[in-house]
Structure formats: C-alpha cells, structure tokens
Amino acid sequence: MRIGIDLDDVLTESLPAYLEAFTRCFGIRVPLEEAAWDLPKRFPEIPIQEWEGFFTDLEEGGFLDRRPLLPGAKAAMEALQQVGHRLYIVTGRLPRQEEVTRRWLKGHSLLSCFEGIFHKDGEFVTEHKKKAITALGLQVFVEDEPHVARALAELPLKVLLFDKPWNQGSLPSSVRRIHSWPEALEAINGLDRCSPPPTGYR
Ligand SMILES: [Mg+2]
C-alpha cells in the first residue's frame, strides 16, 4: 500500500517540547490538551518581533535536530518497507526546514525508508496534505493533529490518528485511533488484506 506518514509527533516527539519552549520564553503555560502549532494565532497580543525571536532561537538551538524518535517508529518503518509498502513523509514543516528533516532521518538511518518527503509551501497544512494524498494515491495516512485528521477523512483513505492529549474527542468513522506503532502496524496489516491496489499509480 501507499502510506503517508506525518513527522512531528508521529515519528518524533515535538509538540510537548515546543510548548515547553514557549512557556520558558513567554511565561505562558498551554496545557497539552490544548496543544497546537499555531500559537501565534492564539496569542495575537505577543508582538511579531518577539515571535520572530522565539522561532529564531528554536532554529538556532537545533530544536528540530534534537527531536527524539518515538518508541517503535524506526522498527515500524523498517517492517512496513520490508513487506513492500511504499512510504512517504508528508509534513507541515516549511521548505526551509527540509534540510534538517533529511539530516534527522539520515541520522536515525531512516532516510532510505521513504520514497518521498513533502514539506508545506505556503498553503494551509490541511490543503497541503490533501493535495499530496491525491497526487501520490495514498491509501493510509498516519497523523496526530485532530483538525488535519478530520479534513483528511473527507478523502477516500484510512486515517490512523496517534492518540495524544490534544486529539481527544469523537472522530469520523474513517479515522481510527491508535496508541502505538505496533498497533498501527496491526491496523495497516488488517487494511492490506482487504484493500485493492490503487489504479493509475506506478
Ligand atoms: Mg504532527
């Protein structure tokens, strides 16, 4: 099958550390249940220059380079690749972060597991992921952000949502909540037995 994989909080642990950095910088605590990347939208009272300083510090401090691999992620990518699934990373990260993404994947000996790595380029993350799913003919997508999972549920594919404090609540029927990579593998194996290969994709 053709499988799309989100990067942050699917292969890495990222959002909790982002919130911790935000608290250290601005003294504002955001609970994990309300975690999201779009904090500048949520706190418009913080001047743009301060946001710029925050993001520059993260970048220069190697925030993305230091993200830890989530348990079971590497073994799962290798297992999926070994049985012939085709894997694509589709991330909401920006084009200028592509180099660090590749460096991180290479550092964890994961780069060769993926047939493509797609970063967002100006559009909303939901549009970026929907476009990539359609263009690549993806049949499964592994995600953690609830608004993304709901948007992807409009497409003819199965979404696996990694259970996180920030994505609790009910889900559309085509979205399945999973708690670990072994559980994701089991779900993918189950889908593989009952889904025909897509037509028109090599
Ligand atoms: Mg994510």
Boltz pocket constraint, residues with backbone or C-beta under 6 A from the ligand:
constraints:
  - pocket:
      binder: B
      contacts: [[A, 6], [A, 7], [A, 8], [A, 9], [A, 10], [A, 143], [A, 144], [A, 145]]
      max_distance: 6.0
